[in-house]
Amino acid sequence: MTVRGFKIAGGWSAGIAIALGLSYCSEWPKYRFERQAAETGQHIAGARLIGSTKTGDLASPISWFWPATTTWSFARPDPLMRHRFYTVTLIYNEASPLVYLVDAECEARKAVLYDLDEPESAFPARDMWGEPVVAPNGKTYRRLNTNTALPPEWQHAFCDTDWTTERKAVAER
């Protein structure tokens, strides 16, 4: 190989390294979010990861090979009600997490979702004693008026998974 060949190969290598470096720098906030979200899930007593989504960006070559996880969904079982779960979904670039109370109907493979930001006229979730379920921030979980299907991985997690260990962790807390 001639000196000219080395210069051309070196130029291409330097160009590729610069492009990948700039791409990595642009994706760095997503990787930082990925790490923080994973750590957050580990600190929720009795929680389990029930779904995540990796996203790539056509304009960012590093994400073609190493996409960042930009959506994390964790579930924590209710210690008293068998098919009731509290879910927290962390989404990159969203100011606050999405928090739902989910009553899974495993026989019908459906679920009823309750949100904290529904109007007062929406039906509230009820506990074992018939009282409305209130979150620590004082808001009441109220039924969503949408008929949204759950992601298959959530349905599998709620209905086809043993939550005994997580229920004990929540109850001990």
C-alpha positions in Angstrom: 0.0 0.0 0.0 1.3 3.4 -0.9 1.6 6.5 1.2 -1.4 8.0 -0.7 -3.4 4.9 0.2 -2.6 5.3 3.9 -3.6 9.0 3.7 -6.9 8.1 2.2 -7.6 5.3 4.7 -6.5 7.6 7.5 -8.8 10.4 6.3 -11.8 8.0 6.1 -11.0 6.6 9.5 -10.7 10.1 11.0 -14.0 11.1 9.4 -15.8 8.1 10.6 -14.4 8.5 14.1 -15.5 12.2 14.2 -19.0 11.3 12.9 -19.4 8.6 15.5 -18.0 10.8 18.3 -20.5 13.6 17.4 -23.3 11.0 17.2 -22.4 9.6 20.6 -22.4 13.2 22.1 -25.8 13.8 20.7 -27.1 10.6 22.1 -25.4 11.0 25.5 -28.5 12.5 27.2 -30.5 9.4 26.2 -27.9 7.1 27.6 -27.8 9.1 30.8 -31.6 8.8 31.0 -31.4 5.1 30.4 -29.0 4.7 33.4 -31.1 6.9 35.7 -34.3 5.1 34.7 -32.9 1.7 35.4 -31.6 2.9 38.8 -35.0 4.4 39.6 -36.7 1.1 39.0 -34.4 -0.7 41.4 -35.4 1.7 44.2 -39.2 1.1 43.9 -40.0 -1.6 46.5 -41.5 -4.6 44.9 -41.3 -3.2 41.3 -40.5 -5.2 38.2 -39.7 -4.0 34.7 -42.6 -4.9 32.5 -41.7 -3.2 29.3 -39.1 -1.0 27.6 -38.5 0.6 24.2 -35.3 1.3 22.5 -35.2 4.0 19.9 -32.8 4.8 17.1 -32.4 7.9 15.1 -31.5 7.9 11.4 -29.5 11.0 11.8 -27.4 9.5 14.6 -25.2 6.6 13.4 -24.3 5.4 16.9 -27.9 4.7 17.6 -28.0 2.3 14.6 -25.7 0.0 16.6 -26.4 1.0 20.2 -29.9 2.4 20.5 -30.9 3.9 23.9 -33.8 2.7 25.9 -36.0 5.7 26.0 -39.2 4.3 27.6 -39.2 2.2 30.8 -42.4 0.7 32.4 -42.3 -0.7 35.9 -45.2 -2.3 37.8 -45.6 -2.8 41.5 -48.3 -5.2 42.7 -51.0 -4.1 45.2 -50.3 -6.2 48.4 -54.0 -6.9 49.0 -55.7 -7.2 45.6 -54.5 -10.0 43.4 -54.7 -8.5 39.9 -54.1 -4.8 40.8 -50.9 -3.1 39.9 -49.4 0.4 40.1 -47.4 1.3 37.0 -44.9 4.0 36.4 -43.7 4.7 32.9 -40.6 6.9 32.4 -40.3 8.5 29.0 -37.2 10.3 27.7 -37.9 14.1 27.5 -41.1 13.9 29.4 -41.3 16.2 32.5 -43.1 13.7 34.7 -43.7 9.9 34.6 -47.0 8.4 33.6 -48.6 6.7 36.7 -51.6 4.4 36.4 -53.5 2.0 38.6 -54.3 -1.1 36.6 -56.9 -3.7 37.4 -56.0 -6.7 35.2 -58.9 -8.9 34.1 -56.8 -12.0 33.2 -59.7 -14.3 32.1 -60.8 -11.7 29.5 -57.2 -10.6 28.8 -58.3 -7.0 29.4 -57.5 -4.3 31.9 -59.1 -1.3 33.4 -56.8 1.7 33.8 -57.1 4.5 36.4 -55.2 7.8 36.1 -54.6 10.6 38.6 -55.4 13.4 36.2 -59.0 12.5 35.3 -61.9 14.8 36.0 -63.9 14.5 39.3 -66.8 13.0 37.3 -64.8 9.9 36.3 -65.5 6.7 38.4 -62.8 6.3 41.1 -60.9 3.1 41.7 -62.1 1.3 44.9 -60.1 -0.6 47.4 -61.2 -3.8 49.2 -63.4 -1.8 51.6 -65.1 0.2 48.8 -63.2 3.4 49.5 -61.6 5.4 46.7 -57.9 4.7 46.1 -55.9 7.9 46.8 -52.3 8.4 45.8 -49.7 9.8 48.2 -50.1 13.2 46.5 -53.7 13.3 47.6 -55.2 12.7 44.1 -57.7 10.0 43.5 -57.2 7.3 40.9 -60.1 7.7 38.4 -61.1 5.5 35.5 -59.8 6.4 32.0 -62.6 6.7 29.5 -60.5 5.3 26.7 -60.5 1.7 25.5 -56.8 1.3 25.0 -55.4 -2.2 24.7 -52.5 -3.0 26.9 -49.2 -3.9 25.4 -48.8 -7.7 25.2 -45.8 -7.7 27.5 -47.8 -5.9 30.2 -50.7 -8.4 29.9 -48.2 -11.2 30.1 -46.5 -9.6 33.1 -49.8 -9.0 35.0 -51.4 -12.4 34.3 -48.8 -15.0 33.5 -46.1 -14.1 36.1 -45.8 -15.0 39.8 -45.7 -11.8 41.8 -45.4 -13.5 45.3 -41.9 -12.1 46.0 -42.8 -8.6 44.9 -46.0 -8.6 47.0 -44.0 -9.6 50.1 -41.5 -6.8 49.4 -44.4 -4.3 49.2 -46.1 -5.6 52.3 -42.9 -5.5 54.3 -42.4 -1.8 53.4 
